[in-house]
C-alpha cells in the first residue's frame, strides 16, 4: 500500500519497450512486454499480414502460434525471410525438392522465431514458452496467437460468451506472469463490405478483448490493396480513438508478403 504521494512518485509503466519496426506505428503506440494486445479485423483484412511482418522485423525472439491457416502463415514467413516472391515459395512448398531448397536458404535466417502450427490450450502455450526459455535463457518477449477463436478452451466454444470470459483473462495473466507481450488476432464480421474490409470502431469487437487488452488495434485494407491501415482503438497509456480516427498507414507489397512504412 502507498499514500497518493508515494503512488504518484513511484508510478512506472512496467515491462520492456518493444520498438516497432514501422515508424508511423511506433509514433502512435508504445508496445511493452507484460501486455495483452488485440489485433482485430475482418477475414482478409490484413491481421496475419501485419503479424507475420512484426514477427520477422522485430529484433527479439518470437513464439508464433499459427492456428488459423498454418500453411499460409508459413509460406508468408518463408517469403519474407528469404526475400522471395510469395508464389515462388508457395510453389516450392508443393514438392520435396522445393522444401529442401527453401530449408537450406532459410537455415540461418531468423533463428529465434519459433513457429507452431497446431491449435493449443493454455497449458500448451505455457509449456512451449518454458521450452523456449530453457533454450534461450529468456522468455520470448512476443507471443503471437493467430487466431483467438482457434484456441482450445475446455468446456466452451467461440460462439459462447464463456469462451472469451475464460480465454482473455488467462491470456492477460500469462502476459503479466511471464513478462511477455501477447498479441492476439481476432476476426470480426463488422469490418466486411463489398470491397473486402473497412475501418473498425472499438464497439465492433463486442466482448472480444476490449476490456482486458492494454492495446486494441483495428486492421483493414485500403481499396486496391495497396495499403494496410492500423487503427489505434485503445491504448491505456497513450492516445487512441475508439471510433477509428487514429491510424498508421503501411504500404503493402502482396507479391512479397511485405509491409513497410508508407
Steps between C-alpha positions, in 0.01 A plus 500: 500500500611858429378851572390698195829688505705181504281336238552790260876523549553125459270467199657300220370336186669164562613268228770547239444722199479306173590747226267451207670474160265753335556865588141603435364243746780551753412870519143414595544211744745377760509120508644332808529157649254422778211596270213345306449641150191421291533542122151493351374501144276331249619179330748602233548842656873459559530386862728207419695709251574750776590228751737304273683820412526596867631151578769537235596864556498531881854442620395264782416128536140427401272200562238483223189280533357467147169334583275651235676430167841356584612423144424853385680649801807282444509594131484870585772470764724309259444756223591790728798320653638396163417821315305291251176541312206348684392289200850359458505388863147357472605298195817383674304376799316256272800272438763328711774656290352846538464467876862383533618800298299736717624338822862546392439862404328578833723298732682798653220755457306620806601201717315630811162508326317181601195390304226268632227376265247328728211635706607525864369514855625744765714225647663431164576869445670516839690174441641631171586827669696307766677296231605814315626654823708188572653533155562876495538575869223764475131506422415599142383862541223452244244220462262517204177298508339482156195480561318522833201295386725207407627455855383196694307621804365202691125499550420794273467596135580832322127551439452526878578799719663260748776429246623860521436525874741208551755571228573871526571534876725193486698641208534831683624312808749311281640830370535637854639182654773448241568863404416447133283681252216279377373613161160347435339505156122502483247482215213746503214501250425871527793597278381313192353673196480457127860615443649274766547690826432840653596700811392370841371652821582362844135404544532262203700264721207441738647296788819387324774662703409866512505498882792266570745628239731795554509554125230436240591553136265482205640388165346553158609524137464808285317459170740352245692310770796739480485598867449341838352730760552445874253683724578576865159430655622469859825578680496523877810718526476704182283658234223293340168546320224248564327619181798410281632843408861446616699276268834424336512415131744233382587418140406144405697299243293181450752357251752460782255478795666818625387816677714811555459859612310705246 
